[in-house]
Amino acid sequence: MAIAGKAKAPAQEERGGIRSVAGPTCFMCGSVGATIYENLSDRAFDAPGSWNVRRCPNPKCGLWWLDPVPVQDDIWKAYRSYYTHAAPARAQDKPGFFKQMYRACMARVRAAYLNGKYGYSTEETHWTDRLVNDRLVNWFACLLPQIAEWDMSVMFLPARLGGSVLELGCGGGDLLCRLAALGWRTEGVDVDRHAIENARRKGLNVKAGRVEDLGYPSDCFDAVIMVHVIEHIHDPRRFLQECHRILKPGGQLSLVTPNAGSFLHRLFGRSWFPLEPPRHLHIFTIAAIKKLLEEAGFETVHPFTTIRDADGLVAASRSIRRTGRFTLGSAQPLWLRMFARMLQVFEWLLMIVDRSLGEELTAVVRK
């Protein structure tokens, strides 16, 4: 007999060695979700088990989530061969003259754009400034699909020499290295020991564990950033509340996560790569992430979507639809890369009409 007043632990079942518990209701609004996809397997890293995905019917929420959900003590089993374990990529063959020229020109336009919008100054910026006005570059950059990648390269952070930034789920630390080179004091957190080893070899200050358990003092960071992290978190509400607590007043939180309402999700359905069972526990809509951030204490929340990496997701999702899996880093034929870029541009044009169709959901908020 259960003890009065004590919640009964949910029954567990094992899926290929990963224990899981049923999760039929939306953790945000309590609605019973409708099962949208059944018997999904890991299509990229061969984690065991078969998984279902539910969608919240509440139009003010619309969250998607995994049901059943792996228990927290077993979720590591889904990351045994994850991409963060890989060794650094080998140097590729030197590109041809015209490709070098194109890359050099785009690097200079990118530098001028980041200087004009965020205040970052580099040698490339000075070279470009002698040719064009920053306002002209910013106007021109807004016509390029690459702008999404450029904004993400600094996580929408205005330049702040000596400012402190914490990256959650920092992986091998490439983003932290970039921000450190731009004058930020960087720190990272990750739970993957292989990724942590890679980051520390680069001289980065990276801690192991979950941010909720590391005991950071309140009001200690100027910025907290995360790229494709919150969808992996069992308790996103508590996670964001901790982010709010450790930010200084006026500090900025920047997060990026897959968008459940994206054009490519509608196009590929169950083959959409970012479903990524069983690692992606939640896939957010604009309404869901807005509500969650407001519950965590952030104000003036206006999430938006971008087309960043849409071309890569076309190739991955197409492979899953055709073969049932996708190998990260696999070479793609030229025609497919061109087709994928065309679809990315098409999605960009669709967003003129509906801004919610981008592949990545982004929120930039302040405490």
LINBELSUL-V11335 format. One record per pair of residues at least 6 apart in sequence whose ideal C-beta (glycine too) atoms are under 7 Angstrom apart, sorted by the first residue. I is the first residue (numbers start at 1). J is the second residue. Records with the same first field share a line. If there is no record, write none. Layout:
BEGIN
I=J, J
END
This chain:
BEGIN
2=8
10=21, 22
11=21
12=19, 20, 21, 71
13=20, 68
15=48, 49, 50
16=48, 49
17=48, 77
18=48, 49, 70, 74, 77, 78, 278
19=71, 74
20=68, 69, 70, 71
21=68, 69, 71
22=67, 68
23=65, 67, 68, 69
24=32, 33, 54, 67
25=31, 32, 33
26=33, 56, 58, 61, 63
28=61, 63, 288, 291, 292
29=56, 58, 61
31=56, 57, 58, 61
33=54, 55, 56, 65, 67
34=54, 55, 57
35=52, 54
36=53, 54, 55
37=52, 53, 270
38=52
39=50
40=50, 51, 53, 270, 275, 277
41=50
42=277, 278
43=320, 324, 325, 326
44=276, 325, 326, 328
45=81, 82
46=81
47=77, 78, 278
49=278
51=66, 277, 278
52=67
53=64, 66, 275
54=64, 65, 67
55=62, 64
56=62, 63
60=287
61=287, 288, 291
62=260, 285, 287, 288
63=282, 284, 285, 288
64=260, 282, 283
65=281, 282
66=277, 278, 281
69=281
70=78, 278
72=234
78=278, 279
79=192, 279
82=192
83=328
84=171, 172, 192, 194, 195
85=194
106=146
107=124
108=124, 127, 128
109=128, 137, 141
110=150
111=122, 124, 125, 128
112=125, 128, 129, 132, 134, 137
113=137, 138, 141, 150
114=120, 150, 154
115=121, 125, 134
116=134, 135, 137, 138
117=138
118=154, 157, 158, 159
119=158, 159
120=154, 159, 182
128=137
141=147
145=307, 344, 345, 348
148=306, 307, 308
149=308
152=256, 308
153=178
154=182
155=225, 254
156=254, 364
157=165, 223, 252, 254
159=182, 183
160=184, 222
161=183
162=183, 185
163=184, 185, 222, 223
164=185, 221, 222
165=179, 184, 186, 221, 222, 223, 225
166=187, 189, 221, 224
167=175, 176, 188, 225, 226
168=189, 211, 224, 226, 229
169=190, 226, 229
170=176, 188, 189, 190, 199, 206
171=190, 195
172=195, 198, 199
173=188, 198, 199, 202, 204, 206
175=227
176=186, 188, 204
177=202
179=186
180=186
186=204, 205
187=205
188=199, 204, 206
189=206, 207, 209, 211, 214
190=196, 206, 208
191=208, 209, 210
193=208
196=206, 208
199=206
200=206
207=214
211=242
212=238, 239, 242
216=246
218=245, 246
219=248, 249
220=246, 248
221=246, 247, 248, 251
222=248, 251
223=251, 252
224=243, 246, 247, 253
225=254
226=255
227=256
228=256, 257
230=236, 239, 255, 257
231=257, 258, 280, 281, 282, 283
232=279, 280, 281
233=239, 281
234=281
236=282, 292
237=292, 295, 296
240=292, 293, 296
241=296, 297
243=253
244=296, 297, 298, 367
247=253, 367
249=367
250=366, 367
251=366, 367
252=364, 366
253=298, 365
254=364
255=363
256=360, 362
257=284, 361
258=274, 283, 360, 361
259=305, 358, 359, 360, 361
260=283, 284, 285
261=285, 286, 356, 357
262=357, 358, 359
263=347, 350, 357
264=272, 310, 313, 314, 317, 359
265=272
268=317, 321
271=317, 320, 321
272=317
273=313, 316, 317, 320, 326
274=280, 283, 313
275=283
284=361
286=303, 356, 361
289=303, 361, 363
290=301, 303
293=301, 363, 365
294=301
298=365, 367
300=365
301=363, 365
303=361, 362, 363
304=355, 362
305=355, 356, 357, 358, 360, 361, 362
306=358, 360, 362
307=344, 347, 348, 358, 359
308=359, 360
309=359, 360
310=343, 344, 347, 359
311=340, 341, 344
313=359
314=340, 343
315=332, 336, 340
316=326
319=326
320=326
347=357, 358
350=357
351=357, 358
END
